[in-house]
Amino acid sequence: MRIKITTDNRLGLSKEILALLAENDIDVKKVEVEIGLMFVETEPVEKHLAATIASRLMKIPNVKWVENISLMPTRERNLFLTSLLNAITDPVVGVNNKGHIIYYNDMAGENFKISENKLTELKDIFQQEDWASIVDTAASGNMPVNIKTVSGSMLVEVQAITQNSQKTVGAVLVFHKPESITTRSHLIEGAEISGFDKLISYDEKMLDVINRASHMGNIDTPLIIYGESGVGKKTIAQAIHHSGKRKNMLFSTIDCSVSNPQQLEVELFGLANPVSGKAGLLEISDGGTVFIRSIADMPENCQKKLSDFINNKYFYRVNGKIKKEPNIKIIASNTESLQKFVENNRFDKELFYSLDITRLSVPPLRERKEDIEPIANYFLSQFSNQSGKEINGMSFEALNKIKTYFWPGNITQLKDTLFKASMLTDTETITSESIEIDGHAHIESSLENKTLSQAVSEFERHFLEHWYQKYPSTRKLANQLGVSHTTIAQKLNKYKIN
């Protein structure tokens, strides 16, 4: 017999209800209490006795109603949760704070051979010694990681379960097989998947770059992409990743120009520590691609360690003694050729040779004049779809303005400029007035009737004003432009840029 008793709250009421059942020699198996409700499950009883019990319960003061139920609340919720989890086509596992698996769906049972007949621990479903630190990395970083399981390599997402928002009492782990995660390969960055169809060009040089890049997706050797800031080096790296055999795995990015030099080694290679150890980006992205931006800014110790990894196919975490052998494709980028950094003893020669075997050089937008209009139209179409604002191209004057500008920030600057223009304009057509290019007129027009020295100085001033807005620190600006801190300080002082 299972009954639901609706009551007013009264001290001692539950005791009276249970006493009545005991008087009739009815064995109570389970009791659940909520505010104003009491659920009781007993041994089976005859129909007439159940009716008598219900009648007598109704006579107890503050009992408002008694009715039969088919399931106790906890059982009902568990069945609902089971059905919900079994509808998920990915393995899902719930663990307590001791690492014991206390819940799993059918897919997890099938993939990890979990059985109700024996206690299964979380460690039993992994096939690598450092599984705990990798899972901790996924939980603390709120991002998926690659990990080897008894059912093969998978992506795992971890959500900690806390009590009173403080004490961790368990966790839920969701696993994804590589073949089911095509749309997840940018989870670390939250970026859209983009292939070579996103690269717009009619320029012969750029088309050659795209053609060469399209053959690199299935090649495991590292490569480096050269080009000014904003030309689309990362977009090309993503396209290479998505055109090859690694497309279902992670594409991860680390930027050496903004990362803390002291922490970059840990971010990339991980930390071995029994208390606070963590997996690095190379481990997390096992099977996928790691894109290293501004690699010339990588600290010397990291350059040497990365070179050794490329050549030997393994590395050790910081303070670690266990070999890590992730299968990774390395794509690096830099604004300038690494050759001069090697010549000045500012870059590891072995790493340079490893990367420079395969290289791409992306031309700046000013050398791709015929690409400016189609790229601009693509961005305007994007903005129109995202904002719901009708944008039908640009006026002749606006088009001429963007075609004659130098674009020191390349495609990124063009995109930002058009986005601002699309937000400012009140018409369906982008006008010249709505296009603000660093607050200055387009460069080619402003250089008319000037000497070479004057023209060079004006361009240099415009160029520095543009980049100083993005990097208001002389040291960061010097790193970005590949010159010394002293040179930048002198130039900023010369043009009174502050």
C-alpha positions in Angstrom: 0.0 0.0 0.0 1.2 3.5 -0.9 -0.7 6.5 0.3 -0.3 10.3 0.2 -1.6 12.1 3.3 -2.3 15.9 3.0 -2.1 17.6 6.4 -1.8 20.8 8.3 1.6 21.0 10.0 1.2 19.9 13.7 3.8 18.7 16.2 3.4 14.9 16.8 1.1 14.3 13.7 3.5 11.9 12.0 3.8 9.9 15.2 0.0 9.5 15.5 -0.2 8.4 11.8 2.5 5.8 12.3 1.0 4.6 15.6 -2.4 3.9 13.9 -0.6 1.8 11.3 1.2 -0.1 14.0 -2.0 -0.8 15.8 -3.2 -2.6 12.7 0.0 -4.7 12.5 0.9 -3.0 9.2 4.6 -3.0 8.5 5.9 0.4 7.3 8.6 0.2 4.7 9.3 3.8 3.8 8.2 7.3 4.9 8.8 10.5 3.0 7.8 13.9 4.4 7.4 17.3 2.7 5.7 20.4 4.0 2.0 19.6 4.3 2.5 16.1 2.9 3.3 12.7 4.2 4.0 9.7 1.9 3.9 6.2 3.4 4.7 2.8 1.8 3.8 -0.4 3.6 3.6 -4.1 3.0 0.6 -5.2 0.8 -2.7 -5.0 2.6 -6.2 -6.3 1.7 -8.5 -3.8 -0.1 -11.0 -3.5 2.7 -8.3 -2.9 5.3 -6.8 -0.2 3.2 -10.2 1.5 3.0 -10.6 1.2 6.8 -7.1 2.7 7.4 -7.8 5.6 5.1 -11.1 6.3 7.0 -9.4 6.2 10.4 -6.6 8.5 9.2 -9.1 11.1 8.0 -10.4 11.3 11.6 -7.0 12.3 13.0 -7.0 16.1 13.7 -5.2 18.1 11.0 -5.4 15.3 8.4 -7.1 16.8 5.4 -7.0 14.1 2.8 -5.8 10.5 2.1 -5.3 9.0 -1.4 -3.6 6.0 -3.0 -0.5 6.6 -5.2 1.3 4.3 -7.5 4.8 5.5 -6.7 6.6 7.1 -3.9 8.0 10.6 -4.8 11.6 9.6 -4.8 11.0 6.6 -6.9 8.9 8.7 -9.3 11.7 11.3 -9.7 14.3 8.6 -10.2 12.3 6.9 -12.9 11.8 10.3 -14.6 15.5 11.1 -14.4 16.4 7.6 -15.7 14.2 8.0 -18.7 15.6 11.5 -19.3 19.2 10.4 -19.1 18.6 7.3 -21.2 17.2 9.6 -23.9 20.7 11.2 -24.1 22.7 9.4 -26.7 26.0 10.3 -25.0 27.4 8.4 -21.9 26.5 10.2 -18.6 28.0 9.3 -15.3 27.3 10.6 -11.8 29.9 10.2 -9.0 30.1 11.0 -5.3 33.0 12.8 -3.6 34.8 9.4 -3.1 34.8 8.7 -6.9 32.2 6.0 -6.7 29.8 5.8 -9.7 26.3 6.1 -8.2 24.4 6.8 -11.3 24.8 6.2 -15.1 22.7 6.0 -18.2 22.4 3.1 -20.6 25.0 4.5 -22.9 27.5 4.8 -20.1 26.7 1.2 -19.0 27.2 0.0 -22.5 30.5 1.9 -23.2 32.2 1.5 -19.8 30.8 -2.0 -18.8 29.2 -0.6 -15.7 27.1 -3.1 -13.8 24.7 -2.8 -10.8 26.2 -6.0 -9.5 29.5 -4.5 -8.5 30.8 -1.2 -7.2 32.5 0.7 -10.1 34.8 3.6 -9.5 35.5 6.5 -11.8 39.1 5.4 -12.3 37.9 2.1 -13.7 36.6 3.8 -16.9 39.9 5.7 -17.7 43.0 4.4 -19.3 45.6 6.9 -18.3 47.3 7.5 -14.9 46.7 11.2 -14.7 43.0 11.0 -15.4 42.1 12.8 -12.1 44.0 16.0 -12.9 42.5 16.0 -16.4 39.0 15.7 -15.0 39.8 18.5 -12.5 41.0 20.7 -15.4 37.7 20.1 -17.2 35.7 21.0 -14.0 37.7 24.0 -12.9 38.0 25.5 -16.5 34.4 24.7 -17.4 35.6 23.3 -20.7 35.7 19.8 -22.3 39.0 17.8 -22.4 40.2 14.9 -24.3 40.7 11.7 -22.3 41.4 8.0 -23.0 38.7 5.7 -21.7 38.1 2.0 -21.9 35.9 2.7 -24.9 38.5 4.8 -26.7 39.4 8.5 -26.8 36.5 10.8 -25.8 35.7 14.4 -24.9 34.5 14.8 -21.3 32.6 17.7 -19.8 32.4 17.9 -16.0 29.9 19.7 -13.8 30.7 19.7 -10.1 27.8 19.2 -7.6 28.1 21.4 -4.6 26.3 21.7 -1.3 25.3 25.2 -0.2 27.4 26.5 -3.2 30.6 25.6 -1.3 31.4 21.9 -0.5 31.7 19.6 -3.5 29.8 16.4 -2.9 30.0 14.9 -6.4 30.1 15.5 -10.1 28.3 14.7 -13.4 30.4 13.7 -16.3 29.2 13.8 -19.9 31.2 11.9 -22.5 31.2 12.6 -26.3 32.6 10.2 -28.9 34.7 11.9 -31.6 32.3 11.0 -34.4 29.4 12.7 -32.6 31.2 16.0 -31.9 31.8 17.7 -35.2 30.1 20.8 -34.0 32.0 20.7 -30.7 35.5 21.1 -32.1 35.6 24.8 -31.0 34.2 24.3 -27.6 37.2 25.7 -25.8 36.9 29.0 -27.7 33.1 29.0 -28.4 33.9 29.8 -32.0 32.0 28.9 -35.1 33.3 26.1 -37.3 34.7 27.6 -40.4 36.2 26.0 -43.4 37.8 27.2 -46.7 34.3 28.3 -47.9 34.6 31.1 -45.4 37.7 32.5 -47.0 36.7 35.0 -49.7 39.3 36.0 -52.3 39.7 36.8 -56.0 43.4 37.8 -55.5 45.9 35.6 -57.2 48.3 35.6 -54.2 45.6 34.8 -51.7 44.1 32.1 -53.8 47.5 30.4 -54.0 47.7 30.6 -50.1 44.2 29.1 -49.9 45.0 26.3 -52.4 48.2 25.4 -50.5 46.5 25.5 -47.1 43.7 23.2 -48.4 46.2 20.4 -48.8 47.6 20.6 -45.3 44.7 19.3 -43.2 45.9 15.6 -43.3 49.6 16.4 -42.9 50.9 16.0 -39.3 54.0 18.1 -39.7 53.9 21.5 -38.0 53.4 24.7 -40.0 53.7 28.4 -39.5 51.5 31.1 -40.9 53.0 34.6 -41.4 51.1 37.8 -41.9 50.2 41.1 -40.4 47.7 41.4 -37.5 44.2 41.0 -38.8 44.9 39.2 -42.1 43.1 36.0 -41.0 45.8 33.7 -39.8 43.6 32.1 -37.2 40.8 31.7 -39.8 43.2 29.9 -42.1 44.4 27.7 -39.2 40.8 26.8 -38.4 40.1 26.0 -42.0 43.1 23.7 -42.2 41.9 21.9 -39.0 38.4 21.4 -40.3 39.5 20.1 -43.7 41.5 17.2 -42.3 41.3 14.1 -40.3 41.4 16.0 -37.0 38.2 18.0 -37.7 36.2 16.1 -35.0 38.7 16.9 -32.3 39.5 20.1 -30.5 41.0 23.3 -32.1 42.7 25.2 -29.2 44.4 28.5 -29.2 47.1 30.1 -27.0 48.4 33.6 -27.6 52.0 34.1 -26.5 51.8 37.9 -26.7 49.1 38.2 -24.0 49.9 35.1 -21.8 51.9 35.6 -18.6 55.5 34.4 -19.5 55.8 32.7 -16.2 52.5 30.8 -16.6 52.7 30.0 -20.3 54.7 26.8 -19.8 52.1 25.5 -17.4 49.2 26.6 -19.7 50.8 24.7 -22.6 52.5 21.7 -20.9 50.6 21.3 -17.6 51.7 21.0 -14.0 52.5 17.9 -12.0 51.4 18.4 -8.5 49.6 15.9 -6.2 47.3 18.7 -4.9 46.9 21.3 -7.6 48.2 19.5 -10.8 46.6 20.3 -14.1 46.7 19.2 -17.7 48.1 21.6 -20.2 46.6 22.6 -23.6 48.6 20.0 -25.4 47.1 17.2 -23.3 43.6 18.6 -23.4 43.7 18.8 -27.2 45.0 15.3 -27.8 44.0 14.2 -31.3 43.3 17.8 -32.4 45.1 21.0 -33.3 46.9 23.6 -31.1 47.2 27.1 -32.7 50.0 29.1 -31.1 49.7 32.9 -31.9 52.7 35.3 -31.8 55.1 32.5 -31.3 58.1 34.9 -31.4 56.9 36.1 -27.9 57.2 32.5 -26.5 59.7 32.4 -23.6 63.0 30.7 -24.4 62.4 27.7 -22.0 59.0 27.0 -23.7 60.6 27.3 -27.2 63.1 24.6 -26.3 60.4 22.3 -24.7 58.1 22.7 -27.7 60.9 21.9 -30.1 61.8 18.8 -28.1 58.1 17.7 -28.2 57.8 18.2 -31.9 61.0 16.1 -32.5 60.5 13.4 -29.8 56.7 13.3 -29.7 56.6 13.5 -25.9 57.1 16.0 -23.1 56.9 16.2 -19.3 54.6 18.4 -17.3 56.3 21.2 -15.3 57.8 19.3 -12.3 56.6 16.0 -13.8 58.3 12.7 -14.4 55.7 10.9 -16.5 55.9 11.1 -20.3 53.0 12.7 -22.0 52.5 11.7 -25.7 49.5 13.5 -27.1 48.9 13.3 -30.8 48.8 17.0 -31.8 49.1 19.1 -34.9 50.9 22.3 -34.2 50.1 25.5 -36.2 52.0 28.6 -35.2 51.7 32.2 -36.4 53.7 35.4 -36.3 53.5 38.8 -37.8 57.1 38.7 -39.0 59.5 36.1 -40.3 61.2 34.2 -37.5 64.4 34.2 -39.5 65.5 37.6 -38.1 64.6 36.5 -34.5 66.9 33.4 -35.0 69.7 35.6 -36.4 69.4 37.9 -33.3 69.4 34.9 -31.0 65.9 35.7 -29.9 64.3 32.4 -31.1 65.3 28.7 -30.8 66.9 27.6 -34.1 65.7 24.0 -33.9 62.1 25.1 -33.3 62.4 27.5 -36.3 63.6 24.7 -38.6 60.8 22.5 -37.4 58.1 25.1 -38.0 59.5 26.6 -41.2 59.4 23.3 -43.2 55.8 24.2 -44.1 54.9 27.9 -44.1 52.2 30.2 -45.5 52.5 33.9 -46.0 49.1 35.7 -46.0 49.2 39.0 -48.0 47.9 42.2 -46.3 44.5 43.5 -47.3 46.1 46.6 -49.0 47.7 44.2 -51.5 44.3 42.6 -52.2 42.3 45.6 -53.4 39.8 43.4 -55.4 38.9 41.5 -52.2 37.9 44.5 -50.2 34.4 44.9 -51.7 33.3 41.2 -51.6 34.7 40.8 -48.0 32.8 44.0 -47.0 29.6 42.7 -48.5 30.0 39.4 -46.7 30.4 41.2 -43.3 27.4 43.5 -44.0 25.3 40.5 -44.9 26.3 38.9 -41.5 25.5 42.1 -39.6 22.2 42.4 -41.3 21.2 38.8 -40.4 22.4 39.1 -36.8 20.8 42.5 -36.0 17.7 42.1 -38.2 18.5 45.5 -39.7 18.1 45.8 -43.4 21.5 46.7 -45.0 21.7 46.9 -48.8 25.3 47.5 -49.5 27.3 50.7 -49.7 27.2 54.0 -51.6 29.8 54.6 -54.3 31.5 57.1 -52.0 31.6 54.7 -49.1 33.0 51.9 -51.4 35.6 54.2 -52.7 36.6 55.2 -49.2 37.2 51.7 -48.0 39.0 50.8 -51.3 41.5 53.6 -50.9 42.3 53.2 -47.3 45.5 51.5 -46.2 43.9 49.1 -43.6 46.8 48.7 -41.3 44.6 46.4 -39.2 43.6 44.4 -42.3 40.4 42.3 -42.3 39.8 42.7 -38.5 39.9 46.5 -38.8 37.6 46.4 -41.9 35.1 44.2 -40.0 35.1 46.4 -36.9 34.7 49.6 -39.1 31.8 48.2 -41.0 30.1 46.9 -37.9 30.3 50.4 -36.3 29.0 51.9 -39.6 26.1 49.5 -39.7 25.1 50.4 -36.2 25.4 54.1 -36.8 23.6 54.4 -40.1 19.9 55.2 -40.2 19.5 54.2 -43.9 19.6 50.8 -45.7 22.8 51.9 -47.5 26.1 52.5 -45.8 27.3 56.0 -46.6 30.8 57.5 -46.6 29.9 59.6 -43.6 29.1 56.6 -41.4 32.5 55.0 -42.1 34.9 56.2 -39.4 38.4 55.1 -40.0 40.4 56.0 -36.9 38.9 59.5 -37.2 41.0 60.2 -40.2 40.5 60.6 -43.9 41.5 57.7 -46.1 45.3 57.7 -46.4 45.9 57.6 -50.2 43.9 60.8 -50.7 45.6 62.6 -47.8 49.1 61.8 -49.3 48.5 63.7 -52.5 50.9 66.6 -53.2 53.3 65.5 -50.4 57.0 64.7 -50.6 58.2 61.1 -50.0 59.5 62.1 -46.6 56.2 63.8 -45.7 54.2 60.9 -47.0 56.2 58.3 -45.0 55.9 60.4 -41.8 52.1 60.8 -42.2 51.7 57.1 -42.8 53.8 56.2 -39.8 51.8 58.6 -37.6 48.5 57.1 -38.8 49.9 53.6 -38.4 51.1 54.2 -34.8 47.8 56.0 -33.9 45.9 52.9 -35.0 47.9 50.4 -33.1 48.4 52.5 -30.0 44.6 52.4 -29.6 44.7 48.6 -29.4 48.0 48.4 -27.4 48.2 51.5 -25.2 51.4 50.1 -23.5 54.7 50.9 -25.2 56.0 47.5 -24.4 53.1 45.6 -25.8 53.0 47.8 -28.9 56.7 47.2 -29.4 56.1 43.4 -29.2 53.2 43.7 -31.6 55.2 45.7 -34.2 58.4 43.7 -33.8 60.6 46.7 -32.8 62.4 47.7 -29.6 60.6 49.4 -26.7 63.0 52.4 -27.1 62.1 52.8 -30.8 58.4 52.9 -30.0 58.8 55.4 -27.2 60.8 57.7 -29.5 58.2 57.5 -32.3 55.2 58.1 -30.0 57.0 61.1 -28.6 57.8 62.4 -32.1 54.2 62.3 -33.2 52.9 63.4 -29.7 50.8 60.2 -29.4 49.7 59.6 -25.8 
